Amino acid sequence: MKITGLRKNSSNDRISVEVDGTFAVSVSLEALMEEGVNRGAELTKEQLKRLQNRSSVEHASAEAARLLKYGRRTEADLLDRLQEKGYDRLTSDTVVQKLKQLGLIDDREYCHSFFLSHRDMNGWGPDKIRHALRKKGLPEQLIEEAAGECYDRDTAVEQAVRAGYKKLRSLQRKTDNKQELRIKLNRFLYSRGFDAACCQTAVSEILLNQED
């Protein structure tokens, strides 16, 4: 096979490579230089395959960079998105590993940040946050590590009390029965991701303060 044409694309910095008069692949100038190819040179099947693989990785990297502009991504999410775009698993893995090396994706940091933001901004309890992270495909070890760093027992009770007070106002417009309020507050806090013991402690504190 002979390289019969090298043409710079007008829309980007890639080079279109013609082999025996037919378009073969579009890659970066860096990739061409690494292979040491130029117009008129012979191109082996192995070289062409490497250029095609490199082209796929470069395109997938550009797509990953576009996705990252919209916010943080997990490894699992990025792998899924790239494969949805038609990139094979090997290409997608190659891109994700490179992004990890560059520090552009970090599942540990993602878990930690997700716990803090949903604890402080959304008032979610630890169990609800865990569930959300599991759905995103995060490793259980990283989830529990972030939970331990961001949500100790005292913090959980404090957050539950805060969320419970807000809910209490709306409940009291419908009933003033203490037992009914206790049941509904417990149910509400449990739905927010606080465990049974935390709910009971928080509700008791809320209702006790209401008596004062």
ZIWO-V903785 format. One record per pair of residues at least 4 apart in sequence whose C-alpha atoms are under 7 Angstrom apart, sorted by the first residue. I is the first residue (numbers start at 0). J is the second residue. If there is no record, write none. Layout:
i=I j=J
i=I j=J
//
This chain:
i=0 j=18
i=0 j=19
i=0 j=41
i=0 j=42
i=0 j=43
i=1 j=18
i=1 j=19
i=1 j=39
i=1 j=40
i=1 j=41
i=1 j=42
i=2 j=17
i=2 j=18
i=2 j=19
i=2 j=38
i=2 j=39
i=2 j=40
i=2 j=41
i=2 j=42
i=3 j=17
i=3 j=18
i=3 j=19
i=3 j=20
i=3 j=38
i=3 j=39
i=4 j=16
i=4 j=17
i=4 j=38
i=5 j=14
i=5 j=15
i=5 j=16
i=5 j=17
i=5 j=38
i=6 j=14
i=6 j=15
i=6 j=16
i=7 j=12
i=7 j=13
i=7 j=14
i=7 j=15
i=8 j=12
i=8 j=13
i=8 j=14
i=8 j=15
i=12 j=27
i=13 j=25
i=13 j=26
i=13 j=27
i=13 j=28
i=14 j=25
i=14 j=26
i=14 j=27
i=14 j=28
i=15 j=24
i=15 j=25
i=15 j=26
i=16 j=22
i=16 j=23
i=16 j=24
i=16 j=25
i=17 j=21
i=17 j=22
i=17 j=23
i=18 j=22
i=18 j=23
i=24 j=51
i=25 j=54
i=26 j=30
i=26 j=50
i=26 j=54
i=27 j=31
i=28 j=32
i=29 j=33
i=30 j=34
i=31 j=35
i=31 j=36
i=32 j=36
i=36 j=40
i=42 j=46
i=42 j=47
i=43 j=47
i=44 j=48
i=45 j=49
i=46 j=50
i=47 j=51
i=48 j=52
i=49 j=53
i=50 j=54
i=51 j=55
i=52 j=56
i=53 j=57
i=54 j=58
i=55 j=59
i=55 j=90
i=56 j=60
i=56 j=90
i=56 j=94
i=57 j=61
i=58 j=62
i=59 j=63
i=59 j=81
i=59 j=86
i=59 j=91
i=59 j=94
i=60 j=64
i=60 j=94
i=61 j=65
i=62 j=66
i=63 j=67
i=64 j=68
i=67 j=71
i=67 j=72
i=72 j=76
i=72 j=77
i=72 j=104
i=73 j=77
i=73 j=104
i=73 j=106
i=74 j=78
i=74 j=95
i=74 j=104
i=74 j=106
i=75 j=79
i=75 j=136
i=76 j=80
i=76 j=135
i=77 j=81
i=78 j=82
i=78 j=91
i=78 j=92
i=79 j=83
i=80 j=84
i=81 j=85
i=81 j=86
i=81 j=91
i=82 j=86
i=82 j=87
i=82 j=88
i=82 j=91
i=86 j=90
i=86 j=91
i=87 j=91
i=88 j=92
i=89 j=93
i=90 j=94
i=91 j=95
i=92 j=96
i=93 j=97
i=94 j=98
i=95 j=99
i=96 j=100
i=97 j=101
i=98 j=102
i=98 j=103
i=98 j=104
i=99 j=103
i=99 j=104
i=99 j=105
i=105 j=109
i=106 j=110
i=107 j=111
i=107 j=141
i=108 j=112
i=109 j=113
i=110 j=114
i=110 j=141
i=110 j=142
i=110 j=145
i=111 j=115
i=111 j=145
i=112 j=116
i=113 j=117
i=114 j=118
i=114 j=128
i=114 j=145
i=114 j=149
i=115 j=119
i=115 j=149
i=116 j=120
i=117 j=121
i=117 j=122
i=117 j=123
i=118 j=122
i=118 j=123
i=118 j=124
i=122 j=158
i=122 j=162
i=123 j=127
i=123 j=128
i=123 j=191
i=123 j=192
i=124 j=128
i=124 j=155
i=124 j=191
i=124 j=192
i=124 j=193
i=125 j=129
i=125 j=146
i=125 j=150
i=125 j=192
i=125 j=193
i=126 j=130
i=126 j=192
i=126 j=193
i=127 j=131
i=127 j=191
i=127 j=192
i=128 j=132
i=129 j=133
i=129 j=142
i=130 j=134
i=131 j=135
i=132 j=136
i=132 j=137
i=133 j=137
i=137 j=142
i=138 j=142
i=139 j=143
i=140 j=144
i=141 j=145
i=142 j=146
i=143 j=147
i=144 j=148
i=145 j=149
i=146 j=150
i=147 j=151
i=150 j=154
i=150 j=155
i=151 j=155
i=152 j=156
i=153 j=157
i=154 j=158
i=155 j=159
i=155 j=197
i=156 j=160
i=156 j=197
i=156 j=201
i=157 j=161
i=158 j=162
i=159 j=163
i=159 j=188
i=159 j=198
i=159 j=201
i=160 j=164
i=160 j=201
i=160 j=205
i=161 j=165
i=162 j=166
i=163 j=167
i=163 j=184
i=163 j=188
i=164 j=168
i=164 j=205
i=166 j=170
i=167 j=171
i=168 j=172
i=170 j=174
i=170 j=180
i=171 j=175
i=176 j=180
i=177 j=181
i=178 j=182
i=179 j=183
i=180 j=184
i=181 j=185
i=181 j=202
i=182 j=186
i=183 j=187
i=184 j=188
i=184 j=202
i=185 j=189
i=185 j=198
i=185 j=199
i=185 j=202
i=186 j=190
i=187 j=191
i=188 j=192
i=188 j=193
i=188 j=198
i=189 j=193
i=189 j=194
i=189 j=195
i=189 j=198
i=193 j=197
i=193 j=198
i=194 j=198
i=195 j=199
i=196 j=200
i=197 j=201
i=198 j=202
i=199 j=203
i=200 j=204
i=201 j=205
i=202 j=206
i=203 j=207
i=204 j=208
i=205 j=209
i=206 j=210
i=207 j=211
//
